[in-house]
Amino acid sequence: MKGGVGGEVAEAPAGPPPPLEWKFSQVFGERTAGEEVQEVDIISAIEFDKSGDHLATGDRGGRVVLFERTDTKEQVGSRRELERVDYPVSRHPEFRYKTEFQSHEPEFDYLKSLEIEEKINKIRWCQTANGAVFLLSTNDKTIKYWKVQEKKVKKISEMNIDPSKAAGNGSVASSSLCSSPKQCLANGGCGDKAYSSLSNDLSFLPEGIPSLRLPMVTSNETSLLARCRRVYAHAHDYHINSISNNSDGETFISADDLRINLWNLEISNQSFNIVDVKPANMEDLTEVITSAEFHPTHCNTLAYSSSKGSVRLIDLRQSALCDSHSKLFEEQEAPGSRSFFTEIIASISDIKFAKDGRYILSRDYMTLKLWDINMDSGPVSTFQVHEYLRPKLCDLYENDSIFDKFECCLSGDGSRVATGSYRCVEFPFSFVLHIISPPLHFSTNDYSHISNLFRVFGCAAGSTEATTLEASKNPMRRQVQTPSRPSRSLSSSLTRVVRRGADNASVDANGNSFDFTTKLLHLAWHPTENSIACAAANSLYMYYA
C-alpha cells in the first residue's frame, strides 16, 4: 500500500508459512502382513547428528544401527557449474544402511538382585574427528562412548603361487623361497626327497617358477569398525532417562529419576553430581526428574523437566550443586479442573531446545507446550495432541498406557514441532474419524486401519497448521482437506498463548476404539531440512516435505 505524499510503501507483515505436504521417502525393516514383531527388534531411540548426514537408532535388544545419507554425495559437477544453475536442486532425502553393533548386553546387579535390560534408552552424537564418528548410548545403568571408523582391510598379494592351492603343511612363505627345480642343501648336494615332498604340497608347475616375486600388502577394501572407547558406569542408583552433550564438546550430562551427573568424555571413573532432588526421607518425595537437556550454545545452561509438569532452567555458574533453579516454567491449573489424573497427565516425558536456544518444547501426555526462556509466566503455545482420549483416561490408567513416554522434536528453523500418538483400530464399515484435522474418510469396503499416527504443528505467529500423518508409505492417505477452525488466542500480542488441535477433536459417537498398545513414541527432525524419521515398532519410516 502507498501512503502519504511521499508514496512510501508500507509492507504488510508476512503471514505464517503454508502447511507442508509430506511425502514418503524410505522405510527400513518394513513388516509384511501378519509378521510377528520380536521384542528385541523394537526401536527405542532415534537421533540425527548435527549435519543431518547420519542417523542412529537403538533397539530393545541393545543394538545400535547407523545410517548415512547418500543423495548429497551423488551431486556431480564443479562448484562453478552448480552456481550456474538458476533453480534450486530438489534432492530427495535418501539414507542407506551403514553398520550396526551390539552396544549393551543384559546384565544382573547381584547386590540389588536386579536385572538390567539391554534396551537402548538414548543415543547422542558427539563431535566427529579424523573421518570417524562418535556417539554416546545408554541403557538403564551404563553409558558407553563409541567410535565408528572405516578401517582398511590388509591383504597379501603378488605371491609366486596361489595360496588357495596350497595343501598340507605348505606355507605361503615357503612358496616364495623355492624358485629352482631342486632344493639345494647346505653341503652342496640336492635333496630330491625333500623337493618331491614340497612340490606335492604346494603343486608347483612342471616348468618351475620363472621369477621370484616378493609378497606385498595391499589395502583396497575397507570395513567399518565400532570400538567402545569409554564405559561410564556405577553412577546412577535409578534408571537413566536422559543423556545430553554439552556445546563445549568435552562434557555431557546423564539424568535419572533423582539426580543429574556431569561427566567429562575422557574420564569414565568420575562424575560430578550437579542436581539432587532426593529428599532425606523418601516418603517426602513428590516429584522426579523425567528429562534433561543442555542448551545448544551456552555450555553453562541446561534444563530439566519433572513429573509435576514443570521445566527448570539452571546455570552451572551459580554453584557446584544446582539445587536452586534460575528460572521455573510451569502452567497454573485452571480452577476446578483438578482430578485424579491431573498430576499423571501433567508429567513431562521429553523436552527439547530449539536450535537457537530461545525456546524449549515439552511434551506431556496430552499436549505439546512451547516455552520462551525469556517468559516464565506461561507457555507461548499449547498444542492438543489427542484430546479425544480425555474421556478414556480411566481405561488408559488401567492398562498403564497413561504412563507412555512420548518424545517430541522441533524443525531446524523452529517453525514447526512434531510428536507421536496412538493408532486407530480398523473398522469394516463407513465412518469419518473426527479426531484429527483434517478428518480421515473410510469407504464401506475398506478393512485397513490407520497405523501409528504422529502430528506436526506450525508454531509461527498466526499459523493454524495441525497435520496428522500416518507411519506408512502413504502418510497422507485418505485425508480430505477441510478448512480448520481459526485458533483461539488469549492475547493479541505476538507471544500469545495459542491452543490448537482440540477444536476439531470429538469423542467417537459410534463406540470406536483405539489400539493403545501400538504407538509412535520416538521420532526425530532433520536439523536443516523438513525431513522426519519415526519409529513404528521395528520399522523406521522417513518422510520429507
C-alpha positions in Angstrom: 0.0 0.0 0.0 1.1 3.5 -0.8 0.6 6.1 2.0 1.3 9.8 2.4 2.6 12.3 -0.1 6.0 10.6 -0.4 4.3 7.5 -1.7 6.3 5.3 0.7 5.5 1.6 0.7 4.4 0.1 4.0 5.0 -3.6 3.8 2.3 -5.8 5.4 3.6 -8.2 8.0 4.4 -11.6 6.5 1.9 -14.3 7.2 2.6 -17.7 8.5 4.1 -20.3 6.2 1.7 -22.6 4.4 1.2 -26.1 5.7 3.8 -28.6 4.4 2.8 -31.5 2.1 4.6 -34.6 3.5 5.7 -37.4 1.2 7.1 -40.8 1.9 10.8 -41.2 1.5 12.0 -44.6 2.8 11.3 -47.4 5.2 13.8 -49.8 6.8 12.6 -53.0 8.4 9.1 -52.9 7.0 6.9 -55.7 8.3 4.9 -58.0 6.0 1.3 -58.7 6.6 0.9 -60.9 9.6 4.6 -60.9 10.6 5.2 -61.0 14.3 7.5 -58.4 15.7 10.2 -59.6 18.0 10.5 -57.6 21.3 14.3 -57.1 20.8 13.7 -55.6 17.4 11.5 -52.7 18.6 13.2 -49.3 18.1 13.7 -47.4 21.3 15.8 -44.4 20.3 16.4 -42.2 17.2 18.8 -39.4 16.7 20.2 -37.3 13.8 23.7 -35.9 14.0 24.3 -32.1 13.7 24.9 -32.3 10.0 21.9 -34.5 9.3 24.1 -36.8 7.2 24.0 -39.6 9.7 21.1 -41.2 11.6 21.3 -43.6 14.5 18.7 -45.9 16.0 18.8 -48.1 19.1 16.5 -51.0 19.9 15.4 -53.1 22.9 18.0 -55.7 22.0 20.8 -53.3 22.8 21.9 -52.8 19.2 22.8 -49.5 17.6 22.2 -49.2 13.8 23.8 -46.4 11.8 22.5 -44.9 8.5 24.2 -42.4 6.3 22.8 -40.1 3.7 23.6 -40.9 0.1 21.8 -38.3 -2.1 24.2 -35.5 -1.1 27.2 -37.5 -2.4 25.7 -38.0 -5.8 25.9 -34.4 -6.9 28.3 -34.1 -9.8 30.0 -31.1 -11.4 32.2 -28.4 -10.2 31.2 -25.6 -7.9 31.1 -23.1 -10.8 28.7 -25.4 -12.8 26.4 -25.7 -9.8 26.4 -21.9 -9.4 25.2 -21.6 -13.0 22.0 -23.4 -12.1 19.3 -20.8 -11.7 16.9 -23.0 -9.9 17.2 -24.9 -6.6 18.2 -28.5 -6.9 15.5 -30.6 -5.4 17.1 -33.6 -3.6 15.1 -36.5 -2.4 16.5 -37.4 1.0 17.9 -40.9 0.9 19.7 -42.9 3.5 21.4 -46.2 3.4 22.3 -48.8 6.0 25.9 -48.2 7.2 26.6 -50.6 10.0 25.4 -51.9 13.3 26.9 -53.1 16.5 25.9 -54.5 19.9 26.1 -51.7 22.3 24.7 -53.2 25.5 24.2 -56.7 26.8 21.7 -57.8 29.5 23.3 -57.7 33.0 22.4 -58.6 36.5 23.0 -56.5 39.6 23.9 -59.0 42.3 23.9 -56.5 45.1 20.3 -55.4 44.4 19.1 -58.7 42.8 18.0 -56.6 39.8 18.1 -57.5 36.1 19.4 -54.7 33.9 17.9 -54.7 30.4 20.0 -54.1 27.3 17.4 -51.7 25.8 18.9 -48.5 24.4 17.2 -45.6 26.2 19.0 -42.7 24.4 21.6 -42.0 21.7 23.6 -38.8 21.3 26.1 -37.9 18.6 29.4 -36.3 19.5 31.9 -34.3 17.5 33.5 -36.1 14.6 37.3 -36.3 14.2 39.6 -37.7 11.5 36.8 -39.3 9.5 35.4 -41.2 12.5 32.0 -40.7 14.1 31.5 -40.8 17.9 28.3 -41.3 19.8 27.0 -42.0 23.3 24.5 -44.7 24.0 22.9 -45.7 27.3 20.6 -48.3 28.8 19.2 -48.1 32.3 22.5 -48.0 34.1 25.6 -47.8 31.9 26.7 -45.2 29.3 29.1 -46.1 26.6 31.2 -43.9 24.3 31.6 -45.4 20.8 33.9 -44.7 17.9 32.9 -45.9 14.5 35.6 -45.7 11.8 36.5 -47.2 8.4 39.4 -49.5 8.6 41.4 -50.7 5.6 41.5 -54.5 5.2 45.1 -55.5 4.5 45.7 -58.5 2.2 48.9 -60.2 1.0 49.2 -60.3 -2.8 51.8 -60.8 -5.6 52.6 -64.3 -4.5 54.5 -66.8 -6.6 51.7 -69.3 -6.2 48.1 -69.2 -5.4 47.8 -69.7 -1.6 44.4 -71.3 -2.1 46.1 -74.2 -3.9 48.5 -74.9 -1.0 47.9 -78.2 0.7 49.1 -80.0 3.8 51.6 -78.1 5.8 52.9 -76.0 2.9 53.0 -72.3 3.8 52.8 -69.2 1.7 56.2 -68.1 2.9 57.9 -71.3 1.8 56.5 -70.9 -1.7 58.3 -67.7 -2.3 61.6 -69.4 -1.3 61.5 -72.1 -3.9 62.5 -70.8 -7.3 64.8 -73.7 -8.5 63.7 -77.2 -9.7 65.7 -78.8 -6.9 66.2 -77.7 -3.3 70.0 -77.3 -2.5 71.3 -78.4 0.8 74.0 -76.8 2.9 76.7 -79.4 1.9 76.2 -78.6 -1.8 74.0 -81.6 -2.5 70.5 -81.7 -3.6 67.7 -83.2 -1.6 65.4 -84.9 -4.2 63.2 -86.4 -1.5 62.7 -83.0 0.2 62.0 -81.3 -3.1 59.5 -84.0 -4.1 57.6 -83.7 -0.8 57.5 -79.9 -1.0 56.4 -79.9 -4.6 53.5 -82.2 -3.9 52.3 -80.0 -1.0 52.4 -76.7 -3.0 51.7 -78.1 -6.5 54.4 -76.3 -8.5 54.2 -76.1 -12.2 56.4 -78.6 -14.1 58.3 -75.8 -15.8 59.0 -74.2 -12.4 58.6 -70.6 -11.3 60.0 -68.1 -13.9 60.7 -65.3 -11.5 60.7 -64.6 -7.8 58.0 -62.1 -6.6 58.1 -60.7 -3.1 54.8 -60.7 -1.2 53.1 -57.3 -1.0 50.5 -56.0 1.5 47.6 -54.2 -0.2 44.5 -52.5 1.3 41.9 -51.9 -1.4 38.8 -52.8 0.7 37.5 -51.0 3.8 35.3 -52.2 6.6 33.5 -50.3 9.4 34.8 -51.0 12.9 32.9 -49.9 16.1 35.0 -49.7 19.2 33.9 -48.8 22.7 36.2 -46.0 23.9 34.8 -45.4 27.4 32.3 -47.0 29.8 30.6 -44.7 32.3 29.1 -47.0 34.9 28.1 -47.2 38.6 27.0 -43.6 38.9 23.2 -44.0 38.9 21.0 -45.7 41.5 17.9 -45.2 39.4 17.2 -45.7 35.7 18.9 -43.3 33.3 16.3 -41.4 31.3 18.4 -38.8 29.5 21.9 -38.0 28.3 22.9 -34.8 26.6 26.1 -33.4 25.1 27.5 -30.0 26.0 28.3 -27.4 23.4 31.9 -27.3 24.7 32.5 -30.8 23.1 34.1 -32.1 26.3 31.3 -32.8 28.8 27.9 -34.3 28.9 25.2 -34.9 31.5 23.2 -38.0 32.5 20.0 -37.9 34.4 18.0 -40.5 36.3 14.8 -40.0 38.5 16.5 -38.1 41.3 20.0 -37.0 40.1 21.8 -35.3 37.2 25.5 -36.0 36.8 28.1 -34.1 34.8 30.8 -36.1 33.0 34.0 -35.5 31.1 34.2 -37.6 27.9 37.8 -38.5 28.7 37.2 -39.5 32.3 35.0 -42.5 32.9 35.6 -43.2 36.6 34.5 -39.9 38.0 31.4 -37.7 37.6 30.0 -34.7 39.5 26.5 -34.6 40.9 25.0 -31.2 39.9 21.3 -31.8 40.7 19.9 -33.9 43.5 16.2 -33.9 44.3 16.3 -36.9 46.6 14.7 -35.9 50.0 16.2 -37.1 53.3 13.1 -39.2 53.8 11.8 -40.9 50.6 8.3 -40.7 51.9 8.5 -37.0 51.3 9.3 -37.5 47.6 6.7 -35.5 45.5 8.3 -35.3 42.0 11.1 -36.9 40.0 13.3 -35.8 37.1 11.9 -37.0 33.7 14.2 -35.4 31.1 17.3 -33.2 30.9 18.9 -31.3 28.0 21.9 -29.0 27.6 21.5 -25.6 26.0 22.6 -25.9 22.3 25.1 -22.9 22.5 25.5 -21.9 26.2 27.7 -24.5 27.9 26.7 -23.3 31.4 22.9 -23.7 30.9 20.7 -26.7 31.0 17.1 -27.5 31.5 15.3 -30.5 33.1 11.7 -31.4 33.5 9.8 -33.0 36.3 6.8 -35.3 36.8 4.8 -32.3 38.1 4.8 -30.7 34.6 7.5 -28.0 35.3 10.7 -27.2 33.5 13.6 -25.7 35.4 16.5 -23.8 33.9 19.7 -23.9 35.8 23.0 -22.1 35.5 26.2 -24.1 36.3 28.0 -20.8 37.2 25.8 -20.2 40.2 27.0 -23.1 42.4 28.5 -26.5 42.2 25.3 -28.2 43.3 22.4 -26.6 41.4 19.6 -27.3 43.9 18.1 -23.9 43.1 17.0 -23.0 39.6 17.4 -19.8 37.7 14.0 -20.0 36.1 10.9 -22.1 36.5 8.4 -22.7 33.7 5.1 -24.2 34.7 1.4 -23.6 33.8 -1.0 -22.8 36.6 -4.0 -25.1 36.9 -7.4 -23.8 35.9 -9.7 -23.5 38.9 -12.0 -26.5 39.3 -10.1 -28.6 36.7 -8.2 -30.9 39.1 -9.0 -34.6 39.0 -7.3 -37.9 40.0 -5.4 -37.9 36.6 -4.3 -34.3 36.7 -0.8 -34.9 38.0 -0.3 -38.1 36.0 -1.0 -36.5 32.6 0.9 -33.3 33.6 4.2 -35.3 33.8 6.6 -34.2 31.1 8.1 -37.1 29.2 10.5 -35.1 26.9 12.0 -31.7 26.4 14.0 -30.2 23.5 15.7 -26.9 23.0 15.2 -25.1 19.7 18.3 -24.8 17.5 18.9 -21.2 18.6 18.2 -22.0 22.3 15.4 -19.4 22.6 12.6 -21.9 23.0 12.0 -25.1 24.9 9.5 -27.7 23.7 8.0 -30.0 26.3 5.7 -33.0 25.8 3.3 -34.2 28.5 0.7 -36.9 28.0 -2.0 -34.8 26.3 -0.2 -31.7 24.9 2.9 -30.1 23.5 3.9 -26.8 25.1 6.4 -24.3 23.6 8.2 -22.1 26.2 10.1 -18.9 25.7 13.1 -18.9 28.1 12.6 -15.2 28.5 9.0 -15.5 29.6 8.3 -17.8 32.5 4.7 -16.7 33.0 3.3 -19.5 30.8 3.8 -21.3 27.5 3.9 -19.4 24.3 1.8 -22.1 22.6 -0.1 -25.2 23.6 -0.9 -27.9 21.1 -3.6 -30.5 21.8 -2.2 -33.9 20.6 -5.0 -36.3 21.3 -7.7 -34.5 23.3 -10.2 -37.1 22.2 -8.6 -39.5 24.8 -9.6 -37.4 27.8 -12.8 -39.4 28.4 -10.8 -42.6 28.2 -8.3 -41.7 30.9 -9.7 -44.3 33.3 -9.1 -47.1 30.7 -5.6 -45.7 29.9 -4.8 -45.8 33.6 -5.9 -49.4 34.0 -3.7 -50.7 31.1 -0.8 -48.4 32.1 -0.9 -46.6 28.7 -1.2 -43.3 30.6 2.4 -43.7 31.6 3.7 -43.9 28.0 6.7 -41.6 27.3 6.2 -39.8 24.0 9.1 -37.8 22.5 8.9 -34.5 20.7 11.1 -32.6 18.2 11.4 -29.2 16.5 12.3 -28.3 13.0 15.7 -26.8 12.3 14.2 -23.3 11.7 11.9 -23.6 14.8 8.7 -23.0 12.8 7.2 -26.4 13.4 7.0 -29.1 16.1 6.1 -32.8 16.0 5.2 -35.7 18.3 3.6 -39.1 18.2 0.3 -40.7 19.2 -1.6 -43.9 19.1 -3.2 -45.8 16.2 -6.8 -46.3 15.4 -8.3 -49.8 15.2 -9.7 -51.0 11.8 -13.4 -51.0 11.2 -15.2 -52.7 8.2 -17.8 -50.0 7.7 -18.1 -46.5 6.6 -17.4 -43.7 9.0 -15.5 -40.4 9.4 -12.9 -40.2 12.1 -13.2 -36.7 13.5 -10.3 -36.9 15.8 -7.8 -35.1 13.7 -7.7 -32.2 11.3 -8.3 -32.9 8.5 -10.5 -36.0 9.2 -9.9 -39.4 7.6 -12.7 -40.9 5.5 -13.1 -44.6 5.0 -15.2 -46.5 2.5 -17.5 -49.4 3.2 -15.1 -52.0 1.7 -12.0 -50.6 3.5 -10.8 -53.0 6.1 -7.4 -51.4 6.5 -6.5 -49.4 9.6 -4.8 -46.2 10.4 -1.3 -47.1 11.6 0.8 -45.3 14.1 0.0 -41.6 14.0 2.2 -38.6 14.6 1.3 -34.9 14.5 3.0 -31.8 13.1 2.0 -28.3 14.3 3.1 -24.9 13.0 4.3 -22.7 15.8 4.9 -19.5 13.8 2.8 -16.5 14.7 -0.7 -16.8 13.2 -0.1 -20.4 12.0 -3.1 -22.8 12.1 -1.2 -25.8 10.8 -2.1 -29.0 12.5 -1.4 -32.0 10.3 -1.9 -35.7 11.3 0.3 -38.2 9.5 0.4 -42.0 9.4 3.6 -44.0 9.7 3.1 -45.8 6.4 4.2 -45.5 2.8 1.3 -43.1 2.2 1.4 -40.7 5.2 -1.5 -38.5 4.0 -3.7 -41.3 2.6 -7.5 -40.8 2.6 -7.1 -37.3 4.1 -9.6 -34.9 2.8 -8.5 -31.3 3.2 -11.2 -29.3 5.1 -10.8 -25.8 6.5 -9.9 -25.9 10.2 -11.3 -23.5 12.7 -9.2 -20.5 13.5 -7.1 -20.8 16.6 -8.2 -19.1 19.7 -5.7 -16.6 21.1 -5.8 -15.4 24.7 -3.8 -12.3 23.7 -3.3 -10.2 20.6 0.5 -9.9 21.1 3.0 -11.9 19.1 3.8 -14.0 22.2 0.2 -15.0 22.7 -0.8 -18.4 24.1 -2.4 -20.4 21.3 -4.3 -23.7 21.7 -4.9 -25.7 18.5 -5.9 -29.2 17.6 -8.7 -29.6 20.1 -11.4 -27.6 18.2 -11.9 -30.4 15.6 -11.5 -33.2 18.1 -14.6 -35.0 19.3 -15.3 -38.3 21.0 -16.4 -41.0 18.6 -20.1 -41.5 18.9 -20.2 -45.0 17.4 -18.1 -46.6 20.1 -15.0 -46.7 18.0 -11.9 -47.9 20.0 -8.2 -47.3 19.7 -5.2 -49.6 20.0 -3.1 -48.2 22.9 -0.6 -51.0 22.6 0.6 -49.7 19.2 2.0 -46.2 19.4 4.6 -43.9 17.9 6.9 -42.9 20.8 10.2 -42.0 19.0 10.8 -39.5 16.2 13.5 -37.0 15.1 13.5 -34.0 12.9 16.4 -33.4 10.4 18.5 -30.4 11.7 18.5 -28.5 8.4 15.7 -29.8 6.3 12.0 -30.7 6.6 12.5 -34.4 7.0 11.3 -36.6 9.8 12.4 -40.1 10.9 10.0 -42.0 13.1 9.8 -45.5 14.6 6.8 -47.7 14.4 7.7 -50.9 16.3 10.7 -52.3 14.4 10.2 -50.2 11.3 12.0 -46.9 10.6 9.9 -44.6 8.4 11.3 -41.4 6.8 9.3 -38.5 5.3 10.1 -35.2 3.6 8.3 -32.1 2.6 
